[in-house]
Amino acid sequence: MKIYSIQFILLFLLLSFAKSDKPQFIGKWEAFDLKNYHFVINLREKDNRISGDYCAYPKDLSRMDCSTDNSDKCDVFGRRKGDSAYVHFVSCYSGDTGTAVIAISDQGLKWKTLKNPYIDAAATWNGVPDKATLKRIK
């Protein structure tokens, strides 16, 4: 009887301290590798669903794609598939939706835009960068 109790306690302790092998998307991420952009993403995750918001703007501040108040969010939402996630993002600037793939690597959060939201025909800036590596800052 004591052997089973000890085995149960050891198994419980092992499971309690075991690390998840899934990368964690949760947190505030900022791109430091972009010359002309400022790009930050806040992400949450629950049951393989990704949600959050972003802020993107060129460093000359000519346009902004950022939340301006609590009712106007640049939403990010999608689903985890293994170590990556396919996400949609809604531009605060245009209201149009884009798509991207995100993945955790040794360098940080990798962002790859698949489809940029429509900004306007004369836009020289598309909102989010085509590619970025973001570091967790919170």
C-alpha positions in Angstrom: 0.0 0.0 0.0 2.8 2.5 0.8 4.6 1.7 -2.5 1.4 2.7 -4.4 1.1 5.9 -2.4 4.7 6.9 -3.0 4.4 6.0 -6.8 1.2 8.1 -7.0 2.9 11.1 -5.3 6.0 10.8 -7.5 3.8 10.7 -10.6 1.8 13.7 -9.4 5.0 15.7 -8.8 6.4 14.7 -12.2 3.2 15.8 -14.0 3.0 19.0 -12.0 6.4 20.2 -12.9 6.5 18.9 -16.5 7.0 21.7 -19.0 4.7 22.0 -22.0 6.5 21.3 -25.2 4.2 23.8 -27.1 5.7 27.2 -27.7 3.8 29.9 -25.8 2.4 32.7 -28.0 1.1 34.6 -24.9 2.6 38.0 -24.2 3.5 41.3 -25.7 5.9 41.1 -28.6 7.9 43.9 -30.3 9.9 43.9 -33.6 13.4 45.3 -33.3 14.6 44.2 -36.7 12.6 46.6 -38.8 14.2 49.8 -40.2 11.1 51.8 -41.1 8.3 50.2 -38.9 7.2 50.0 -35.4 5.3 46.8 -34.8 3.9 45.4 -31.6 1.5 42.4 -31.0 -0.3 41.5 -27.8 -1.4 37.8 -27.8 -3.5 35.6 -25.6 -4.1 31.9 -26.1 -6.8 29.6 -24.8 -7.6 26.1 -26.1 -5.4 26.6 -29.2 -7.3 29.8 -30.0 -5.1 32.9 -30.5 -6.5 36.4 -29.9 -5.1 39.8 -29.3 -4.3 43.1 -31.0 -1.5 44.9 -32.8 -0.1 48.3 -33.4 1.9 49.1 -36.6 3.1 52.4 -38.0 6.0 53.7 -40.1 8.7 55.5 -38.0 7.9 58.8 -39.8 4.3 58.5 -38.3 2.7 59.3 -41.7 0.0 56.6 -41.0 -1.0 54.6 -38.0 -2.7 51.2 -37.7 -3.2 51.1 -34.0 -6.0 50.9 -31.5 -7.1 54.5 -30.7 -9.4 53.6 -27.8 -11.1 50.5 -26.3 -13.8 50.3 -29.0 -11.4 50.5 -31.9 -9.0 47.5 -31.8 -6.7 46.2 -34.4 -7.7 42.6 -33.7 -5.7 39.5 -34.2 -7.4 36.1 -34.1 -6.7 32.5 -35.3 -5.8 29.0 -34.3 -2.7 27.2 -33.3 -1.7 24.3 -35.5 1.3 22.5 -33.8 4.1 25.0 -33.3 2.6 27.7 -35.5 -0.6 29.6 -35.9 -2.6 30.9 -38.9 -4.0 34.3 -37.9 -6.3 37.0 -39.3 -5.7 40.6 -38.4 -8.1 43.5 -38.8 -6.7 46.9 -39.8 -7.9 49.8 -37.7 -6.9 52.1 -40.5 -9.0 50.5 -43.2 -11.2 47.9 -41.4 -10.0 45.2 -43.9 -8.7 41.9 -42.9 -5.2 40.4 -43.6 -3.7 37.0 -42.9 -0.4 35.9 -41.4 1.5 32.9 -40.1 3.2 33.1 -36.7 5.7 30.7 -35.2 8.0 30.6 -32.2 11.7 30.1 -32.9 15.0 30.5 -31.0 15.1 34.1 -32.1 11.5 35.0 -31.0 8.1 35.2 -32.6 8.3 35.0 -36.4 5.6 36.9 -38.4 5.0 36.3 -42.1 2.2 38.2 -43.8 0.3 36.2 -46.4 -2.2 38.9 -47.3 -2.1 42.5 -46.3 -5.4 44.3 -45.7 -6.4 46.9 -48.3 -5.3 50.4 -47.1 -5.9 52.5 -50.2 -4.8 52.5 -53.9 -2.1 55.2 -53.3 -0.7 53.6 -50.2 3.1 53.3 -50.0 2.7 51.6 -46.7 0.6 48.4 -46.1 0.1 48.5 -42.4 2.0 45.4 -41.1 5.5 44.3 -42.3 5.8 41.4 -44.7 8.2 39.6 -42.3 9.4 40.3 -38.8 11.0 38.7 -35.8 9.5 39.9 -32.6 10.9 39.6 -29.0 8.7 39.1 -26.0 8.8 42.2 -23.9 6.0 41.2 -21.4 
